[in-house]
Amino acid sequence: MNVLVIGNGAREHALAWKIARSPRVKNLFAAPGNAGTAKIARNLRISVEDIAALVEAAKANRIDLVMVGPEAPLTRGIVDALGKAGVPAFGPSGAAAEIEGSKVFAKELMRKYGIPTARSAVFDSFEEAVRYIRTQPFPLVVKADGLAAGKGVIIAASQEEALRALSDIMQKKVFGSAGKRVLIEECLVGREASLLAFTDGQTVVPMVPACDYKRVFDGDRGPNTGGMGSYAPSEFFTEDLQREVMESVVKPAVRAMAQEGRPYRGVLYAGLMVTPAGPKVLEFNARFGDPETQAIIPLLRTDLVEIMEAVIEGKLDRLTIEWSNEACVGVVLASGGYPGSYRTGVPIEGLDRVEEGVLVFHAGTALDDHGRTVTSGGRVLTVTATGKTIAEARARAYANAERITFEGCHYRKDIAMIKSPC
C-alpha cells in the first residue's frame, strides 16, 4: 500500500520510521517532510496548511492511508476533507480536534463531564482579565485559547508577570488569533506526565506513559518550548495510576466527545499533573505528542499500520497492541537562540558517527544545494536511544548527542534524570 505522513517534525519522522517497517507498505510519502524523512520516503513540497493541495496529492499518488501528525491541519478538518475524497486518514475530525484547538472548549467539556482539572476563568476582555488577575493568589497560569505551537502557556510567579503575559497574548497578539480569548488557571503542583491512547471512539487503549520537558534550560528554567526531551515509561506512573487516569480522564473524555456529537478517533493525548489530590488534566492534544512520540514509538512492537486501520474501521477491540519492556530516552538538539530567534542553514556534522541502534529523528532539517544536511528550524533533531533501564537509555542518548555538532547547538543535560522534575 501507499502511505502518506503529513508533517515535518521529529514526531513525523518517528511515525514514518515505524510505518516504513511495516511489510504492507510499498511506497511511503511525507508532506512536506525533512532531511530525515527524505531517506525513507518521498518528500512532497506541500505545506501542512494547504488542505486542498494535500488532498490532491493523496489522490494523485494513489494514497491508501494517511497519518496526520500536526494539530493545525487536524483542527482545520483535513481528516474530513480526505474522507470526502475517499482517502482513509488516521486522526480526529475537525469537530473532534477542537479538544486541542480551543482550550476553552476543552475546559468546558471537562467541567460538564466531571473530568478533574484546574480551577479557571475565561476572558475575551483584556480589562476584565486584568481585574481578575489582581484578585488572585500566585502563581497563576495564563493560556491563549487557540493553537500556539506549544508556547501559549505562561506560568506567572507574580502579578507583574501575569499582567505582562496577558498583554502579550491579548494586546500584542504574540500568538495571533489564538489569543482572542484567554484562560486563567490556578497553578497545579505535582509531577507532570503524559498518557496517550489510541481510540476508535469506543475502545480506548493506552500507550506507554511518557514524561516530557517543556522548559528550555536544565532544572526547568527559562521559557516554555515545544519540548526539549522525553522518556518512557515514566518511572512514577504506576499501573494503578494508569488505571486511575484511564477511568477518570481518558475514557470519560472519549465518552464525552461522543455525547457531544463529536466522536473521537485517533490518538488522544492527556497532559497531566499528578497532584496530592490525584491526577488532573493540564491539556488535551488531538494527536501524537512531540517529543513524547520519539520516546514512545521505538517501544511499540505492533505494526502501526494495523493500528491505524483498526482505529479508522472501528475495530480496535479486535487488536492486541504490544510494547517492549525496555526504556527509551529522547534528547532534543536545538538551534542557538531557540525558543527565540535563531539562524537556519547551519551545516550539521556527525550524523554518520551515531552508533548503530540509536535513532536520530529529524525536525528542523533540510538538504541544501550541495546535498548537505542543514538546520531549518528551532528544534533540529531528537537523539533517541533504548536500553534495559532508563539510566542505560539515557547514557546512550547523551553519548550519541555529543557526536552531533552544529554551530549554536544546545540541549538540556537533565532529561530523564529521576530527580529532575518533568
Secondary structure by P-SEA (a helix, b strand, c coil): cbbbbccccaaaaaaaaaaaacccccbbbbccccccccccbbbbcccccaaaaaaaaaaaacccbbbbcccccccccaaaaaaaacccccccccccccccccaaaaaaaaaaaccccccccccccaaaaaaaaaaccccbbbbcccccccccccccccaaaaaaaaaaccccccccccccbbbbbcccccbbbbbbbbbcccbbbbccccccccccccccccccccccccccccccccaaaaaaaaaccaaaaaaaaaaaccccccbbbbbccccccccccccccccccaaaaaaccccccccaaaaaaaaaacccccbbbbbbcbbbbbbbbbcccccccccccccccccccccccbbbbbcccccccccbbbbcccccccbbbbcccaaaaaaaaaaaaaaccccbbbbbcccccccccc
